[in-house]
Amino acid sequence: MTAQGGPGALRSQGDFFVCDFFAAVPKHDLAAMEHPLFSLSTRPDRRILDYEHNGTDIRITPSVKGRATIFDADILIFCISQLMAAINAGRPTSRHLTLTAHDLLLATGRETSGDGYKRLRDAFERLVGTRITTNIATGETETTSGFGLIEAWEIVRRTRAGRMVRVSVTLSDWLYRAVLSKSVLTLNRDYFSLRRPLERRIYELARKHCGRQPVWRVSVDTLLKKSGSTSPRRVFRAMLRDIITRDGLPDYTASEVPGDLIEIRPRDVIERPTRVPQLSAEALEQARAAAPGMDVYALQAAWIEVWTASGQPSLRSPDKAFLGWVKKHHGG
């Protein structure tokens, strides 16, 4: 048995949550989608990153193995997805997880060859070695301290040839709090087929900031900063133009508009009226309870699209109409 992250870092096997939800819906935590926690470099990135935006301060310190990459984050997405599936099913969870390496590779679109398992091991080592200091709040707790993206990992079973079969992972308390507070968003499964790091990052930002709104406009400079790209501005712009031309982002299209802006729109969005039914905070909370695990704001946007397509009828109680729709189409 090979341990990573220090002796005694992992708990006894009975304390672990077993990842066994087949085809769990991919979900990512909001902080990782909002801020450039992961490197876009395909080579070992050993630079310390200091990032500040709108009152959020982050310092990311890599290990000698390099900073965790945006592809390494697939491991966290898999773990988050499994935990959210368990929470939605009413099962107890833990930040200590046991997973099957083959399931992780398949779920995230990776090769299941010997090289695939080696790259998976390298990813675990970068995740456990990358340290973050930040004041990002997860749930209602603001943390200003240093921690790893994962605290530890361990190969608990190998094949005779030495290939990992089952792996135990301990997530950081910071990330586990994000899951418990449901500070996550659903990803399109095609996200894992994006092989260009910047393309993945632009999709994450689009999903976080645009969602199902008609449009998200962002300056090239802000996008460069939020992406975490270390490319010069002119090179970054050329990469953006290539992404726009390829038009391969799941769910979204991007374009350049005057004013040095990039405009991102969801595909096939129904044009919304200037005045839409207003929902109370209580209605949104009731919708969250009626459809656990769903993005309540995405539900709100989908309901408004249905209301618009049906001719924008006058509603005596938008709250009741919305909750009735949620329970009919998304209730348990």
C-alpha positions in Angstrom: 0.0 0.0 0.0 1.5 3.3 -1.1 0.6 6.4 0.8 1.0 10.0 -0.3 0.6 13.1 1.8 2.3 12.0 5.0 1.9 9.1 7.5 -1.5 8.9 9.1 -3.0 11.3 6.6 -5.8 8.9 5.6 -8.5 7.5 7.9 -9.5 3.9 8.5 -11.4 2.3 5.6 -14.7 2.5 7.5 -14.6 6.3 7.5 -14.5 6.5 3.7 -17.3 7.4 1.3 -17.3 4.9 -1.6 -17.6 6.4 -5.1 -20.1 4.1 -6.8 -22.6 6.3 -8.6 -22.5 5.3 -12.2 -22.5 8.2 -14.6 -22.9 10.9 -11.9 -23.6 14.3 -13.4 -20.3 16.3 -13.7 -20.2 19.1 -11.3 -17.4 21.7 -10.5 -17.1 24.0 -7.5 -17.8 27.7 -8.1 -14.5 29.0 -6.7 -12.4 26.9 -9.1 -14.6 28.1 -12.0 -14.4 31.8 -11.0 -10.7 32.0 -10.2 -7.5 30.7 -11.9 -6.6 28.0 -9.4 -5.2 25.6 -12.0 -2.3 26.0 -14.4 -3.0 26.1 -18.2 0.6 25.1 -19.0 1.3 21.7 -20.5 4.8 21.7 -18.9 5.6 21.7 -15.2 4.6 25.1 -13.9 6.7 25.9 -10.8 5.9 29.6 -10.6 4.1 31.1 -7.5 0.9 32.8 -8.7 -0.5 35.9 -6.8 -4.0 36.8 -7.9 -6.3 39.5 -6.7 -9.8 40.4 -8.1 -12.7 42.3 -6.5 -11.4 41.7 -3.0 -10.4 38.1 -3.5 -6.8 37.3 -2.8 -5.1 34.1 -3.8 -1.6 32.8 -3.7 -0.9 29.4 -5.3 2.4 27.7 -4.5 3.3 24.7 -6.5 5.5 21.8 -5.4 8.6 20.6 -7.2 6.2 18.5 -9.3 4.6 21.7 -10.6 1.3 23.4 -10.1 -1.9 21.3 -10.5 -3.2 21.7 -14.1 -6.7 22.2 -15.4 -6.7 18.6 -16.5 -5.7 17.5 -13.0 -8.9 19.2 -11.8 -10.9 16.3 -13.5 -10.1 14.3 -10.3 -11.8 16.9 -8.2 -14.7 17.2 -10.6 -15.2 13.4 -10.3 -15.1 13.5 -6.5 -17.5 16.5 -6.3 -19.9 14.8 -8.8 -19.9 11.6 -6.7 -20.5 13.5 -3.5 -23.3 15.6 -4.9 -25.0 12.4 -6.3 -24.8 10.9 -2.8 -26.2 14.1 -1.1 -29.1 14.2 -3.6 -29.8 10.5 -2.9 -29.8 11.1 0.9 -26.7 9.1 1.5 -24.1 10.2 4.1 -20.8 11.5 2.8 -17.3 12.2 3.9 -14.3 14.1 2.6 -12.4 10.8 2.7 -13.3 9.0 -0.5 -12.5 5.6 -2.0 -12.7 5.4 -5.8 -11.9 3.0 -8.6 -9.2 4.4 -10.9 -10.7 2.9 -14.0 -14.1 4.5 -13.3 -12.4 7.9 -12.8 -10.5 7.5 -16.1 -13.7 6.6 -18.0 -15.9 9.3 -16.5 -13.4 12.0 -17.4 -12.7 10.8 -20.9 -9.1 9.6 -20.2 -7.2 6.7 -21.7 -7.2 3.5 -19.7 -3.8 2.4 -20.9 -0.8 2.1 -18.8 0.2 5.7 -19.6 -3.3 6.8 -18.5 -2.7 5.4 -15.0 0.8 6.9 -14.8 -0.6 10.4 -15.8 -3.3 9.9 -13.1 -0.7 9.2 -10.5 1.2 12.3 -11.6 -2.0 14.4 -11.3 -2.6 13.2 -7.7 0.9 14.2 -6.8 0.5 17.7 -8.3 -2.9 18.1 -6.5 -1.5 17.2 -3.1 1.6 19.3 -3.6 -0.2 22.5 -4.7 -0.8 24.8 -1.8 -3.4 27.7 -1.8 -3.7 30.6 0.5 -6.9 32.6 0.0 -9.8 34.5 1.6 -12.4 32.8 -0.7 -15.5 31.9 1.3 -17.0 28.4 0.9 -20.5 28.2 2.2 -20.7 30.8 5.0 -17.1 30.3 6.1 -14.3 32.6 4.9 -10.9 30.9 5.1 -7.7 32.8 5.1 -5.2 30.1 5.5 -3.1 27.7 3.5 -4.3 24.2 2.4 -3.9 21.7 -0.4 -6.5 21.0 -3.0 -6.4 17.4 -1.7 -4.8 16.6 1.7 -3.7 13.0 0.9 -4.1 10.1 -1.5 -3.2 6.5 -1.3 -3.2 3.5 -3.6 -5.1 0.8 -1.7 -5.0 -1.9 -4.3 -2.7 -2.7 -7.3 -2.7 -5.2 -10.1 0.2 -7.7 -10.2 1.8 -5.4 -12.8 1.7 -2.6 -10.3 -1.1 -0.6 -11.8 -3.4 1.2 -9.4 -6.9 -0.3 -9.1 -8.5 1.4 -6.1 -7.4 4.8 -4.7 -8.3 6.7 -1.5 -8.4 10.5 -1.5 -8.9 13.0 1.3 -10.3 16.3 0.0 -9.4 19.6 1.7 -11.9 20.8 4.3 -12.3 23.9 2.2 -13.4 22.0 -0.9 -15.6 19.7 1.1 -17.4 22.7 2.6 -18.1 23.9 -0.9 -19.8 20.6 -1.7 -21.9 20.6 1.4 -23.1 24.1 0.7 -23.8 23.1 -2.9 -21.6 25.8 -4.2 -21.2 23.9 -7.4 -22.4 24.0 -11.0 -23.2 21.3 -13.5 -20.8 20.9 -16.5 -21.6 19.6 -20.0 -20.0 16.1 -20.3 -18.3 17.4 -23.5 -16.1 19.5 -21.3 -13.9 16.5 -20.9 -13.4 16.3 -24.6 -11.8 19.8 -24.7 -8.1 19.2 -25.1 -6.9 22.8 -25.2 -6.4 24.2 -21.7 -7.6 27.7 -22.6 -10.7 26.3 -24.3 -11.6 24.5 -21.0 -11.0 27.6 -19.0 -13.2 29.8 -21.3 -16.0 27.3 -20.9 -15.7 27.3 -17.1 -15.9 31.1 -17.1 -18.8 31.1 -19.5 -20.7 28.5 -17.4 -20.0 30.5 -14.2 -20.7 34.1 -15.5 -23.2 33.5 -18.4 -25.1 30.4 -17.3 -28.4 30.8 -19.2 -28.4 34.5 -19.4 -28.8 35.9 -22.9 -25.2 37.3 -23.0 -22.1 37.8 -21.0 -19.7 40.6 -22.2 -16.2 40.7 -20.8 -13.1 42.8 -21.7 -10.1 41.0 -23.2 -8.0 42.2 -20.3 -10.3 40.9 -17.7 -10.6 37.6 -19.5 -6.8 37.3 -19.7 -6.6 37.9 -15.9 -9.4 35.6 -14.9 -8.2 32.8 -17.3 -4.9 32.6 -15.5 -3.1 32.5 -18.9 0.5 33.6 -18.9 0.6 34.3 -22.6 1.3 37.9 -23.8 -1.9 39.9 -24.6 -1.4 39.7 -28.4 -0.9 35.9 -28.2 -3.9 35.5 -25.8 -6.1 37.5 -28.3 -4.9 35.3 -31.2 -5.8 32.2 -29.1 -9.3 33.7 -28.3 -9.9 34.3 -32.0 -8.9 30.7 -32.8 -11.5 29.5 -30.2 -14.1 31.8 -31.7 -13.4 30.4 -35.2 -13.4 26.8 -34.1 -16.7 27.3 -32.3 -16.3 24.2 -30.2 -17.4 25.3 -26.8 -20.2 23.1 -25.3 -23.4 25.2 -24.9 -21.8 28.5 -25.8 -20.7 30.6 -28.7 -18.2 33.5 -28.5 -17.5 36.5 -30.7 -15.6 39.8 -30.7 -17.5 43.0 -30.4 -16.4 46.7 -30.5 -14.9 48.1 -27.4 -12.2 45.3 -27.0 -14.9 43.0 -25.7 -15.7 39.3 -26.0 -19.3 38.4 -26.1 -20.4 34.9 -25.0 -24.0 33.6 -25.5 -25.7 30.3 -24.8 -26.6 28.4 -27.9 -30.3 28.5 -28.9 -31.5 31.0 -26.3 -35.0 32.3 -26.6 -35.0 36.1 -26.6 -36.4 37.3 -23.3 -38.8 40.2 -22.9 -37.6 43.3 -21.1 -40.0 42.6 -18.1 -40.1 39.1 -16.7 -42.0 37.6 -13.7 -40.1 38.3 -10.4 -39.6 35.5 -8.0 -39.2 35.9 -4.2 -36.2 34.5 -2.3 -38.6 32.2 -0.5 -39.7 30.7 -3.8 -36.1 30.1 -4.9 -35.4 28.3 -1.6 -38.5 26.1 -2.0 -37.4 25.3 -5.5 -34.0 24.3 -4.2 -35.7 21.9 -1.7 -38.0 20.5 -4.3 -35.2 19.8 -6.8 -32.2 19.0 -4.7 -28.9 19.3 -6.6 -30.3 21.4 -9.4 -29.0 24.9 -10.1 -32.0 27.0 -8.9 -31.0 30.0 -11.1 -30.8 27.7 -14.1 -34.3 26.5 -13.3 -35.5 30.1 -13.0 -34.0 30.9 -16.4 -35.5 27.7 -18.0 -38.9 28.6 -16.5 -38.8 32.1 -17.9 -37.9 30.6 -21.4 -41.0 28.4 -21.1 -43.2 31.4 -20.0 -41.8 33.5 -22.9 -42.4 30.8 -25.5 -46.0 30.3 -24.3 -46.8 34.0 -25.0 -45.9 35.7 -21.8 -49.2 35.1 -20.1 -50.2 37.3 -17.1 -49.5 35.5 -13.8 -51.5 36.1 -10.6 -48.7 34.5 -8.6 -45.3 34.0 -10.4 -44.0 32.1 -7.3 -46.8 29.5 -7.4 -46.5 29.1 -11.2 -42.7 28.6 -10.9 -42.9 26.1 -8.0 -45.6 24.1 -9.8 -43.4 23.9 -12.9 -40.4 22.9 -10.9 -42.3 20.1 -9.0 -43.9 18.8 -12.2 -40.7 18.7 -14.3 -37.8 18.3 -11.8 -39.4 17.1 -8.5 -38.2 13.9 -6.9 
